[in-house]
Amino acid sequence: MRVVLKIDVDTYHGLAAGLPRLLDVLGARRIPASVYVAMGPDHSGRAIRRFFTHKGFARKMVRSGAVRLYGLRTALYGTLLPGPQIARSFPDRLRRVIAEGHELGVHGYDHVHWHDRLLALPERRVASEIDRALAVFGDIIGRAPDGFAAPGWQCSAASLSCLDRGPFSYHSSTRGTRPYRPRIDAVVGALPEIPTTAPTLDELLGLGIGGHEAVESLWRSLGEHEVSVLTVHAEVEGGPCLDLFVTLLDRLQPTTRFERLVDVAGSLDPRTLPVAGVVQGTRPGRAGTVSCQVE
Ligand SMILES: [Zn+2]
């Protein structure tokens, strides 16, 4: 099996605490991964708030799993508390990713803004999100990233056009089955899109599938494609679900070659990749819609 572990870091807490735990686990097993960090402010409170009616918001938040998963401060960032900068607060964490042989890419600037608003944003506003993310990445790492992973798997004609202008060599912004060049409206992206192929652990948990059953389900999904991509969240697998993630790695390791997305992208020729449409679709266990490759 060829498997890519794509680690998304959406929040300040995820970069502070979740990512180091995941790097420890991967380092001990000599497993390489691709890590994408939201480069701007943490506005998670706005994302969490949209799941609740305004009445009784705080009480519902405490009762639901949101506080356990993200911590109380994260649940308030961008609402009652100002959102702290994610990448700029922990430049050493970002450098550690590269020093340990992993790939570091960009997961947008303001994760919540991209996730909630991308489909309505004009091209100049999308370009500004990407430019701001690139400026932070450049300040910390001293060069440009290879890969872009869209927050919340949200992809639009405007984002395809912006990402084609560089400096990226690929993106991983949709759910699908195999690498392709995405088409949205009249725009056909020039770069390879390498989609997430497997369900995420938080989607399985959302369906009531946990423990051994979740590990077996992911193991089966990861054997279904030539190159399988599993998206992992620093806040989930690097948090309350770390034990499950370790069990999955131990299950995979004997028969799996782990690769980084930048290396998979390097083996693809965009001129011969199939073009496929992208539509908004749902995924079992996930709220809202995500951008999906059309088969
Ligand atoms: Zn994300």
Boltz pocket constraint, residues with backbone or C-beta under 6 A from the ligand:
constraints:
  - pocket:
      binder: B
      contacts: [[A, 8], [A, 9], [A, 10], [A, 107], [A, 111], [A, 150], [A, 151], [A, 152]]
      max_distance: 6.0
